[in-house]
Amino acid sequence: MSTITWIIIVLIVVSIAVTVSEVALRFGILSKEKAEKGQLLGQVGRNFTKVDFTTPQLEAICGAQIVGKTFADS
């Protein structure tokens, strides 16, 4: 019985190690892709405001043709 218990404990530890390594690899891949995408756009960490866009761009982004007039526009 003791041998089976230790086998189960080892399997649980291996499972936890695999899960932690998978999460770490996914985090590394996603952060690398985000950095590459940011370099392509040149806008890493930038917060856009209303003045960065023209009126047609704002309407397309906000979906004005679908939503219609908003309270902010009244």
C-alpha positions in Angstrom: 0.0 0.0 0.0 2.9 2.4 0.8 4.3 1.9 -2.7 1.0 2.8 -4.4 0.7 5.9 -2.2 4.2 7.1 -3.2 3.4 6.4 -6.9 0.3 8.6 -6.7 2.2 11.3 -4.9 4.9 11.3 -7.6 2.3 11.4 -10.3 0.5 14.4 -8.7 3.9 16.2 -8.4 4.7 15.5 -12.1 1.2 16.7 -13.1 1.7 20.0 -11.2 5.1 20.5 -12.7 3.7 19.9 -16.2 0.9 22.4 -15.6 3.2 25.1 -14.2 5.6 24.7 -17.1 2.7 24.9 -19.6 1.5 28.1 -18.0 5.0 29.6 -18.0 5.5 28.7 -21.6 2.2 30.2 -22.7 2.9 33.4 -20.7 6.3 33.7 -22.4 4.9 33.1 -25.9 2.0 35.6 -25.4 4.3 38.3 -24.0 6.8 37.7 -26.9 3.9 38.0 -29.4 2.7 41.1 -27.7 6.1 42.7 -27.8 6.5 41.8 -31.5 3.1 43.2 -32.4 3.8 46.4 -30.4 7.1 46.9 -32.3 5.2 46.5 -35.6 2.6 49.1 -34.6 5.0 51.3 -32.6 2.3 51.9 -30.0 3.3 49.8 -27.1 1.4 50.9 -24.0 -0.2 53.9 -25.6 -3.6 55.1 -24.4 -5.6 56.5 -27.3 -8.0 59.4 -26.8 -10.8 60.8 -28.8 -8.5 63.4 -30.4 -6.4 60.7 -32.0 -9.1 59.8 -34.4 -11.2 61.5 -37.1 -15.0 61.5 -36.9 -15.5 58.7 -39.4 -12.9 56.6 -37.6 -14.6 57.2 -34.3 -18.0 56.2 -35.8 -16.5 53.0 -37.2 -14.8 52.1 -33.9 -17.8 52.8 -31.7 -20.3 51.2 -34.2 -22.4 54.4 -34.6 -24.1 53.1 -37.6 -25.4 50.2 -35.6 -26.0 51.8 -32.2 -27.1 55.2 -33.3 -26.9 58.4 -31.3 -25.5 58.1 -27.7 -26.1 60.1 -24.6 -22.7 61.7 -25.0 -23.8 63.0 -28.4 -27.0 64.6 -27.1 
